[in-house]
Amino acid sequence: MHLGFVIKKTLTLLALVDPFMAIPLFVCATAGLDVRFRDKYSRQLGITVALSLLIGGLFGLHLLDFMGVSLASIQIGGGAIMFIVSLAMVVAKEETIKYTPRESEEAAAGPSIVPLGIPLLAGPAALSYVMATSQITRPEELLSVILPPVAVGIVTWLCFRFVGRGGRILTPSALKVIERLAGFLLTAISVEMMVSGFRHVFPGLST
């Protein structure tokens, strides 16, 4: 297992899930509820994110292979989705890309796993990325499939738990700066992912 790859994958998934941008929806959904219930809901969201990404990483490629979809196609398609999301983050328009107005209203209406857990947090961009980077050719590579989703699920849980107890993680201005920096890095990673897919589809590009 390559530690650098695991760290890169974890940070990329965290940027794609982006629990920090979903804080206003969590606050609205849990308004008027006691701390005990908010703790439970934050834990449920963390577990939902971790399980969704784990299932995508462990079984996604097998399902796609059964359907006749190649890894290169996932790299190109997933990279394109990531590219769109990352550009939206750079120009501070992530909410308009990841959330429809109706989904935002439903997520803020009350505590539920759908749509806040899926697909607003564990959405198409995160799932396509985790599938495209979860090839298992050696037993030790299993950890690189398991650790990043679990870590992102834990961060998601702690983020909402802290906010649910009245904490304030960062100011809105600081969150915007972090979002734009993360968007810039995601743009580069998404291009790298698409290039890798194109090289498999068009081997002549590698020469």
Helices and strands as residue ranges (DSSP letters): H 3-17, G 19-22, H 23-29, H 35-66, H 71-90, H 94-98, H 101-109, I 116-121, H 124-132, G 139-141, H 142-164, H 172-201, G 203-206
